[in-house]
Amino acid sequence: MRFRRQPARRKLRIIPLIAATYFMVSGGPYGIEDILGGAGFAKAIVILLLLPFLWSIPTTLMIGELASAIPAEGGFYVWVRRALGPFWGYQEGWLSLAASVFDMAIYPTIFVEYLGRFSPALMAGPRAYLWSLLVVVVCCAWNLRGAPAVGEGTVGLFLLLLAPFAVFIALGFWRAFATHPAVQWSNAGASTTLSTAILVAMWNYMGWDNASTVAQEVEDPQRNYPRAMLASALLVAFTYILPLAAVACAGISVAHFTTGSWTDAARLLGGPLLGLAVVAGGAINGFGMFNALMMSYTRLPLAMAEDGMLPRALARRNRRGVPIVSVLLCGLAWALALNLRFERLISIDLVLYGASLLLEFVALVVLRLREPDLERPFRAGNLAFATALGLGPAALIAYALYAARDEQLGHISALAFALAIALLGPLFYWLTQRLRTRRPALATGD
């Protein structure tokens, strides 16, 4: 009998990987408006310049080493499990998936914010929620086509998103050169606080580890992951700071700058047409980030199910290798969180994501000690340097915990709510282990 050779699946190449990573972390300047509103131009630029050194660069170095050394599907969950054992691996997966519920609800919110500026009538009544729900449904359908389809489509979204800002930046600096307006570097708006500005900046610089979960679907991951991390880090920094500097030099006030205000600034600089282009880019931002992150997060239940940590049904794939049950269930969970307020989502997201990120830094050091001979195509310095990498992120996460103390979610604080969710992880692990130990007994009739 002759067997047909199965065709090799397409892999995610370096340019789509960079574009996907960019959307997983940033998705352009959209979302940083609250930094301007809370801090003003000078402090916002300082925040956006300092955070990469304290937050982004240490994380990208850690991810670059672990992703090139262990390019497994499931990414950071696999690293933590390998370094610290099944219990902490489960906590890593739980924290990341719990954070995703609040993280993923943010991007349809951004989509709706910008769409509403295009035509407020589109947001009347229940239409805002329906538009958000449509983002979830369309992205589910797109993700079912596979990681290469998502990555290649993201390249086009990347170009469409940044094209209006290329014009925006040029016009802003030209206006500064031609008219020499007064720049109000220290004036901050009254809409948000400096603390909120820092938290929003942290959120806008997080997510570097998300691309690691699709490692088996990436072409030459040992070589391409570190390169994608560095390229994406540069793109994110430039696309945050250049538009902000253009607005400052053009003399535009940030007195009422908040989510969606790039549209107003674009109309001032380039008229209604540029304003509409920025609105379209904002919608692309929300959609593109949700789409790319769906590709990442849905691989976690797959990897955990294959390890027996979640029901085996979550490991079921379609003919393109996509975890179909995981995509659909995650989409449902994210749809249920769509109506939460933006700032509350960020506080909860930072607490849960921060805890999972610290486990990854611990895994980096533990693997250096336990597996010194592990092949590491990219190495983040010596052991002392690798150990010190987690200090900056740890300090910022501690600040996020402190800043979230007064955020309320109903009748409880956002911090208490996030900690309660985190503490469910050990309980669910215990229940999972109980079920696993009972299955053999049930199978033998004991």
C-alpha positions as CSV (number, residue, x, y, z in Angstrom):
1,M,0.0,0.0,0.0
2,R,1.3,3.4,-0.9
3,F,0.9,6.3,1.5
4,R,0.5,9.9,0.4
5,R,3.1,12.2,1.8
6,Q,1.4,15.0,3.7
7,P,2.3,18.4,2.3
8,A,4.5,20.4,4.6
9,R,2.6,23.2,6.3
10,R,3.6,26.8,5.5
11,K,5.7,28.5,8.2
12,L,5.6,32.0,9.6
13,R,8.6,33.9,8.0
14,I,10.7,36.7,9.5
15,I,8.8,39.7,8.1
16,P,5.4,38.4,9.1
17,L,6.8,37.5,12.5
18,I,8.1,41.0,13.0
19,A,4.8,42.5,12.0
20,A,2.8,40.0,14.2
21,T,5.2,40.8,17.2
22,Y,4.7,44.5,16.6
23,F,0.9,44.1,16.8
24,M,1.2,41.9,19.9
25,V,3.1,44.6,21.7
26,S,2.1,47.9,20.2
27,G,0.0,48.2,17.1
28,G,1.2,51.8,16.6
29,P,0.7,55.0,18.6
30,Y,-2.9,54.3,19.3
31,G,-3.5,53.9,23.0
32,I,-0.7,56.2,24.2
33,E,-3.0,59.3,24.2
34,D,-3.7,58.8,27.9
35,I,0.1,59.2,28.5
36,L,0.0,62.6,27.0
37,G,-3.2,63.6,28.8
38,G,-1.7,62.5,32.2
39,A,1.9,63.6,31.9
40,G,2.3,66.3,29.2
41,F,4.8,66.2,26.4
42,A,8.1,66.4,28.4
43,K,7.2,63.7,31.0
44,A,5.5,61.5,28.3
45,I,8.7,61.5,26.2
46,V,10.8,60.7,29.3
47,I,8.4,57.9,30.2
48,L,8.5,56.4,26.7
49,L,12.3,56.7,26.5
50,L,13.0,55.2,29.9
51,L,10.5,52.3,29.9
52,P,12.2,50.4,27.1
53,F,15.4,50.2,29.2
54,L,13.6,49.1,32.3
55,W,10.8,47.0,30.7
56,S,11.2,46.2,27.0
57,I,14.9,45.5,26.5
58,P,15.3,43.2,29.5
59,T,12.2,41.3,28.4
60,T,13.2,41.0,24.8
61,L,16.7,39.7,25.8
62,M,15.1,37.1,28.0
63,I,12.6,36.1,25.3
64,G,15.4,36.1,22.7
65,E,17.4,33.5,24.7
66,L,14.6,31.2,25.7
67,A,12.7,31.3,22.4
68,S,15.9,30.4,20.5
69,A,16.9,27.7,23.0
70,I,13.5,26.1,23.4
71,P,11.3,27.0,20.4
72,A,8.3,24.9,21.5
73,E,4.7,25.5,20.8
74,G,3.3,27.0,24.0
75,G,6.4,29.2,24.4
76,F,6.7,30.8,27.9
77,Y,4.4,28.1,29.5
78,V,6.9,25.4,28.2
79,W,9.9,27.4,29.5
80,V,8.5,27.8,33.0
81,R,7.3,24.2,33.2
82,R,10.7,22.9,32.1
83,A,12.6,25.1,34.6
84,L,10.3,25.0,37.6
85,G,8.0,22.0,37.2
86,P,4.4,21.3,36.4
87,F,2.9,23.4,39.3
88,W,4.6,26.6,38.2
89,G,4.1,25.8,34.5
90,Y,0.3,25.6,35.3
91,Q,0.4,28.9,37.1
92,E,2.2,30.5,34.2
93,G,-0.5,29.3,31.8
94,W,-3.3,30.2,34.2
95,L,-2.0,33.8,34.8
96,S,-1.5,34.4,31.1
97,L,-4.9,33.1,30.1
98,A,-6.6,35.0,32.9
99,A,-4.7,38.2,31.9
100,S,-5.8,37.6,28.3
101,V,-9.5,37.9,29.2
102,F,-8.9,41.5,30.3
103,D,-6.1,42.3,27.8
104,M,-8.1,41.1,24.8
105,A,-11.2,43.1,25.8
106,I,-9.2,46.3,25.4
107,Y,-8.6,46.1,21.6
108,P,-12.2,46.0,20.5
109,T,-12.7,49.0,22.8
110,I,-10.0,50.8,20.9
111,F,-11.7,49.8,17.6
112,V,-15.0,51.1,18.7
113,E,-13.5,54.4,20.1
114,Y,-12.0,55.2,16.6
115,L,-15.0,54.0,14.7
116,G,-17.2,56.2,16.8
117,R,-15.1,59.2,15.7
118,F,-15.7,58.3,12.1
119,S,-19.5,58.2,12.6
120,P,-21.1,58.5,16.1
121,A,-24.3,57.1,14.7
122,L,-22.5,53.7,14.3
123,M,-22.2,53.6,18.1
124,A,-25.8,54.4,19.0
125,G,-27.6,52.0,21.4
126,P,-26.2,48.4,21.4
127,R,-24.2,49.0,18.2
128,A,-20.9,49.6,20.0
129,Y,-21.1,46.2,21.6
130,L,-22.1,44.6,18.4
131,W,-19.1,46.1,16.6
132,S,-16.8,44.8,19.3
133,L,-18.4,41.4,19.0
134,L,-17.8,41.5,15.2
135,V,-14.1,42.0,15.8
136,V,-14.0,38.8,17.9
137,V,-16.0,36.8,15.3
138,V,-13.9,37.9,12.3
139,C,-10.6,37.3,14.1
140,C,-11.7,33.8,15.1
141,A,-12.5,33.0,11.5
142,W,-9.1,34.5,10.3
143,N,-7.1,32.6,13.0
144,L,-8.7,29.3,11.9
145,R,-6.8,29.7,8.6
146,G,-3.5,29.3,10.4
147,A,-0.5,31.3,11.7
148,P,1.0,32.1,8.3
149,A,-2.3,33.6,7.1
150,V,-2.5,35.7,10.2
151,G,1.2,36.8,9.9
152,E,1.1,37.6,6.2
153,G,-2.2,39.6,6.6
154,T,-0.6,41.5,9.5
155,V,2.1,42.8,7.2
156,G,-0.6,44.6,5.1
157,L,-2.3,45.9,8.3
158,F,1.0,47.2,9.5
159,L,1.6,49.3,6.3
160,L,-2.0,50.6,6.3
161,L,-1.8,51.5,10.0
162,L,1.4,53.5,9.8
163,A,0.9,55.2,6.5
164,P,-1.3,58.0,7.9
165,F,1.3,58.6,10.7
166,A,4.1,59.0,8.2
167,V,2.1,61.9,6.7
168,F,1.2,63.1,10.2
169,I,4.8,63.2,11.4
170,A,6.0,65.0,8.3
171,L,3.2,67.6,8.6
172,G,3.9,68.1,12.3
173,F,7.6,68.8,11.9
174,W,6.9,71.0,8.8
175,R,4.5,73.1,10.8
176,A,7.1,73.5,13.5
177,F,9.7,74.6,10.9
178,A,7.4,76.9,9.1
179,T,5.5,78.6,11.9
180,H,7.7,78.1,15.1
181,P,4.7,77.6,17.4
182,A,5.1,77.8,21.2
183,V,5.6,74.3,22.6
184,Q,3.9,73.6,26.0
185,W,6.3,70.9,27.1
186,S,5.1,70.7,30.8
187,N,1.3,71.1,30.4
188,A,-0.7,68.0,31.2
189,G,-4.4,67.5,30.7
190,A,-6.8,67.0,33.5
191,S,-8.3,63.8,32.1
192,T,-5.8,61.3,33.6
193,T,-3.1,61.2,36.3
194,L,0.6,60.7,36.0
195,S,0.2,57.3,37.6
196,T,-2.3,56.3,34.9
197,A,0.1,57.6,32.3
198,I,2.8,55.3,33.6
199,L,0.5,52.3,33.7
200,V,-0.7,53.0,30.2
201,A,2.9,53.2,29.0
202,M,3.7,49.9,30.7
203,W,0.7,48.3,29.0
204,N,1.8,49.7,25.6
205,Y,5.3,48.2,26.0
206,M,4.3,44.7,27.2
207,G,3.6,41.5,25.3
208,W,7.0,40.6,23.9
209,D,6.7,37.0,25.0
210,N,3.4,36.5,23.1
211,A,5.1,35.6,19.8
212,S,6.9,32.7,21.5
213,T,3.8,30.5,21.7
214,V,3.7,29.8,17.9
215,A,7.3,28.7,17.8
216,Q,6.6,25.4,15.9
217,E,4.9,27.5,13.2
218,V,7.8,29.8,12.6
219,E,10.5,29.3,10.0
220,D,14.0,28.8,11.6
221,P,12.9,30.0,15.1
222,Q,16.4,29.8,16.6
223,R,17.5,32.5,14.2
224,N,14.4,34.5,13.6
225,Y,13.1,35.0,17.1
226,P,16.0,37.2,18.4
227,R,16.0,39.2,15.2
228,A,12.2,39.7,15.4
229,M,12.4,40.9,19.0
230,L,15.1,43.5,18.3
231,A,13.5,44.8,15.1
232,S,10.1,45.0,16.8
233,A,11.6,46.8,19.8
234,L,13.0,49.5,17.5
235,L,9.8,49.9,15.6
236,V,7.7,50.2,18.7
237,A,10.0,52.9,20.2
238,F,10.1,55.0,16.9
239,T,6.3,54.8,16.3
240,Y,5.6,56.0,19.9
241,I,8.1,58.8,20.2
242,L,8.1,60.3,16.6
243,P,4.3,61.1,16.5
244,L,4.4,62.4,20.0
245,A,7.4,64.7,19.2
246,A,5.6,65.9,16.0
247,V,2.5,66.9,18.0
248,A,4.7,68.7,20.5
249,C,6.7,70.6,17.9
250,A,3.5,71.6,16.1
251,G,2.2,73.3,19.2
252,I,-0.9,71.2,19.6
253,S,-2.4,71.3,23.1
254,V,-2.9,68.1,25.1
255,A,-5.4,69.6,27.5
256,H,-8.0,67.0,26.6
257,F,-5.9,64.3,25.1
258,T,-7.4,60.9,25.7
259,T,-8.1,57.6,23.8
260,G,-9.0,58.6,20.2
261,S,-7.4,62.1,20.2
262,W,-5.0,61.3,17.4
263,T,-7.9,62.0,15.1
264,D,-8.3,65.5,16.3
265,A,-4.6,66.2,16.0
266,A,-4.6,64.8,12.5
267,R,-7.4,67.0,11.4
268,L,-5.5,70.1,12.7
269,L,-2.4,69.2,10.8
270,G,-3.8,67.7,7.6
271,G,-7.5,68.4,7.4
272,P,-10.5,66.0,7.3
273,L,-8.8,63.5,4.9
274,L,-5.9,62.8,7.2
275,G,-8.3,62.7,10.1
276,L,-10.3,60.0,8.4
277,A,-7.1,58.1,7.6
278,V,-6.1,58.1,11.3
279,V,-9.6,56.9,12.2
280,A,-9.2,54.0,9.8
281,G,-5.7,53.3,11.3
282,G,-7.2,53.3,14.8
283,A,-9.7,50.7,13.7
284,I,-6.9,48.7,12.1
285,N,-4.9,48.9,15.4
286,G,-7.7,47.4,17.5
287,F,-8.5,44.7,15.0
288,G,-4.8,43.9,14.2
289,M,-3.8,43.6,17.8
290,F,-6.7,41.4,18.7
291,N,-6.0,39.2,15.6
292,A,-2.3,38.7,16.3
293,L,-2.8,38.1,20.1
294,M,-5.5,35.6,19.4
295,M,-2.9,33.6,17.4
296,S,-0.6,33.7,20.5
297,Y,-3.0,33.1,23.4
298,T,-4.9,30.2,21.8
299,R,-1.7,28.1,21.7
300,L,-1.5,28.0,25.5
301,P,-4.6,25.8,26.1
302,L,-3.3,23.6,23.3
303,A,0.1,23.1,24.9
304,M,-1.5,22.6,28.4
305,A,-4.0,20.1,27.0
306,E,-1.2,18.1,25.4
307,D,0.5,18.0,28.8
308,G,-2.7,16.8,30.5
309,M,-3.2,20.1,32.3
310,L,-6.5,20.8,30.5
311,P,-9.1,18.7,28.7
312,R,-7.8,16.9,25.7
313,A,-10.5,18.4,23.5
314,L,-8.5,21.7,23.6
315,A,-5.7,20.0,21.7
316,R,-7.9,19.2,18.7
317,R,-6.6,20.9,15.5
318,N,-8.0,21.5,12.1
319,R,-6.2,20.5,8.9
320,R,-4.1,23.7,9.1
321,G,-2.8,22.7,12.5
322,V,-4.9,25.4,14.3
323,P,-6.3,24.5,17.8
324,I,-9.9,24.9,16.7
325,V,-11.6,24.3,20.1
326,S,-9.1,26.6,21.9
327,V,-9.8,29.4,19.3
328,L,-13.5,29.2,19.8
329,L,-13.5,28.9,23.6
330,C,-11.0,31.7,24.0
331,G,-13.1,33.9,21.6
332,L,-16.2,33.3,23.7
333,A,-14.3,34.2,27.0
334,W,-13.0,37.4,25.5
335,A,-16.4,38.4,24.2
336,L,-17.8,38.2,27.7
337,A,-15.4,40.8,29.0
338,L,-16.1,43.4,26.3
339,N,-18.0,45.9,28.5
340,L,-15.4,46.5,31.2
341,R,-13.8,50.0,31.5
342,F,-10.5,50.6,29.8
343,E,-8.5,51.8,32.9
344,R,-9.7,48.9,35.0
345,L,-8.7,46.5,32.4
346,I,-5.2,47.8,32.3
347,S,-4.8,47.5,36.1
348,I,-6.0,43.9,36.2
349,D,-4.0,43.0,33.1
350,L,-0.8,44.4,34.5
351,V,-1.1,42.6,37.8
352,L,-1.7,39.2,36.1
353,Y,0.7,39.6,33.2
354,G,3.4,41.0,35.6
355,A,3.2,37.9,37.7
356,S,3.6,35.6,34.7
357,L,6.4,37.7,33.3
358,L,8.4,37.4,36.6
359,L,8.1,33.6,36.4
360,E,9.7,33.8,32.9
361,F,12.7,35.7,34.3
362,V,13.0,33.1,37.1
363,A,12.9,30.4,34.4
364,L,15.7,32.1,32.5
365,V,18.1,31.9,35.6
366,V,17.0,28.4,36.7
367,L,17.6,27.0,33.2
368,R,21.1,28.6,33.2
369,L,21.9,26.8,36.4
370,R,20.1,23.4,35.7
371,E,20.9,23.1,32.0
372,P,24.2,24.9,31.4
373,D,24.9,22.8,28.3
374,L,21.5,23.7,26.6
375,E,22.3,25.0,23.2
376,R,21.5,28.8,23.2
377,P,21.9,30.3,19.7
378,F,21.3,33.7,21.4
379,R,22.6,34.4,24.9
380,A,21.5,37.3,27.1
381,G,24.9,37.9,28.7
382,N,26.5,36.0,31.6
383,L,24.7,34.5,34.6
384,A,25.0,37.7,36.7
385,F,23.6,39.8,33.8
386,A,20.7,37.4,33.1
387,T,19.9,37.5,36.9
388,A,19.8,41.3,36.9
389,L,17.5,41.5,33.8
390,G,14.4,40.9,35.9
391,L,15.1,43.8,38.4
392,G,13.6,46.6,36.2
393,P,10.4,44.8,35.3
394,A,10.0,43.6,38.9
395,A,10.2,47.2,40.2
396,L,7.7,48.4,37.6
397,I,5.3,45.6,38.4
398,A,5.6,46.5,42.1
399,Y,4.7,50.1,41.2
400,A,1.7,48.8,39.2
401,L,0.5,46.9,42.2
402,Y,0.8,50.0,44.4
403,A,-0.9,52.2,41.8
404,A,-3.8,49.7,41.4
405,R,-4.7,49.9,45.1
406,D,-7.4,52.5,44.6
407,E,-8.9,51.2,41.4
408,Q,-12.4,49.8,42.0
409,L,-14.2,47.0,40.1
410,G,-17.7,47.1,41.5
411,H,-17.4,47.0,45.3
412,I,-13.8,45.6,45.5
413,S,-10.5,47.0,44.4
414,A,-9.0,46.0,41.0
415,L,-5.9,44.8,42.9
416,A,-7.9,42.5,45.2
417,F,-9.8,41.2,42.2
418,A,-6.6,40.4,40.3
419,L,-5.0,38.7,43.3
420,A,-8.1,36.6,43.8
421,I,-8.0,35.5,40.2
422,A,-4.3,34.7,40.5
423,L,-4.9,32.6,43.7
424,L,-7.4,30.4,41.8
425,G,-4.5,29.0,39.8
426,P,-3.2,26.7,42.7
427,L,-6.8,25.6,43.4
428,F,-7.4,24.7,39.7
429,Y,-4.0,22.9,39.6
430,W,-5.0,20.8,42.6
431,L,-8.3,19.9,41.0
432,T,-6.6,19.0,37.8
433,Q,-4.2,16.7,39.6
434,R,-7.0,15.1,41.5
435,L,-8.8,14.3,38.3
436,R,-5.7,13.0,36.7
437,T,-5.0,10.6,39.5
438,R,-8.6,9.3,39.5
439,R,-8.7,8.5,35.8
440,P,-6.5,5.4,36.0
441,A,-8.5,4.1,38.9
442,L,-11.8,4.7,37.1
443,A,-10.3,3.0,34.0
444,T,-9.4,-0.2,36.0
445,G,-12.7,-0.2,37.9
446,D,-11.1,0.4,41.3
